[in-house]
Amino acid sequence: MTAPASLRLLRVGHAYFGRTVLDRVDLAVGASEVVALVGPSGCGKSTLVHIAAGVVEPLRGTVRHSYRRHAMVFQEPRLLPWASARDNIAYPLRIAGVRRAERLARAEAAAERASFDAVDLDKYPVELSGGMRQRVAIARALAVDPDFIFFDEPFTALDVALKRRMQDLVIEASRASRFAALFVTHDLIEAARIAHRIVVLDANGDGIAGERPLPGEPGRRDDRDVFETVQRFLRDDPLFRHIHDVDERKLA
Amino acid sequence: MHAALDRLGRSCRFLWAAWSGLAALGLLAALWQVGHEVYGDFILPAPLATVQAAVAALSRPDTWDIALLTSLRALKGFVAAGLAGGLVGLVAGYSPATLRLARPLVTVLLGVPPIAWIVLAMIWFGSTDGTVAVTILVAAAPVVFVGVAEGVMSRDRGLDAMARAFGASAWKRLTTLSLRHVAAHLFPALVLALGVAFKVAVMAELLANVGGIGGELARSRANLDVAGALAWVLIAVAALISVEYGVLHPVRAEVERWRAAAQPWGVKR
């Protein structure tokens, strides 16, 4: 990417209670580029994306961005239990001070883009299934009309079929709205379907271990390509050797 | 239109639930009747006679003034206790140091019996409204404080992080997330505090001799008028019930609508 980066992390480092979880991480995401951030469990991917989204202050380094507005989708839907789906989708607009009538109209439009059925808009999160809740979370992110979206392992808790449909939804939305995204996942198939480029975080969070461009455009790759790409990575590429290592003690 | 119908349905369900309340009161009246038949008219007048005495009392205009005087005192103290306990509870919920300092103080405040506060307040303020208000404040504020502090501490930090990710300021997060969450813990505490406020108001009136229902109770005692005393108790309880079910519970039902949505068919309460 030669275009100016939409998001740039410069030598970012972080520690929890003196234990360093991230160090010297440099990362750039171009405009309209979807970057998948992968790495073994507990290597600090989540912390990194929280830092990039401004939820966590980094201990070292800086975050620079040139995008206009960002949004975020979390691993859990994180919906307000007391608000209807409609009000949940409109919540970021409420924070931004948009008038009620306008934000509800925009929430409805966002729900439609996330293929969330309009008849369910007045339901509370407790009345929705897991997949529908995550759809609400995606619609909430789309509602602010972002040009950058952070995804923090958003589909890990969903079953395989649902996961696929959600991935298609994200691919579709990113093509239509041309937003850039940093997509954290530990599922290489997911990364290979959604992203333009895969970035691998070091197993100990000590910088970026490496990156691989993905051939073709997201949404235009067929399943065989995706499968073969992932197989090739896992079999031949030393970069992905530790991707499935799990140190459960480090999972906070 | 749909929302209005929904509201009407919820209101009807709320009113319909009054039958079970009436059944419980009927049960109490039955036990009372048994007591009356065992111990006689002087110790325990019949419930029907008491209700008749209360109705007769309520037909006099000064009874309403007296009941209103006590209710207003109780509500004044209740509002003061709610504000004081709520604000300190909010601060304590966010600041662990304040909470650690406040916890033992709450234990001390709750440990001192209200009757002792009445005596102290009478010495400090004399036989005035201030005595009643201060006693209610001291007795009811800790309850609200604990409820609010617990509410703030048990807030969902995931939601906080979500709001931060969407650029919410600390103030926005407080008003749109924390206060809403605290409300769930606040209402049970408020119901309890309201009961305490009425009880303490009557007690303080009786001891401080400042009129109101407490004053009338003192007079009934002096005249050994058991039916009159019970009638005043009935009026005090009716005042509490009308405030609790007329104001607190409808507000709570409005705020907690989503909980009702979570309940399956047939067990809506």
Interface residues (C-beta under 8 A of the other chain):
Chain A: H50 A53 G54 V55 H70 A71 M72 F74 E76 R78 L80 P81 W82 A83 Y91 P92 R94 I95 A96 D122 K123 Y124 P125 V126 E127 V144 F150
Chain B: H2 D156 G158 L159 A161 M162 A163 R164 A165 F166 G167 A168 K172 T176 L177 R180 V255 E256 R257 W258 A261 A262
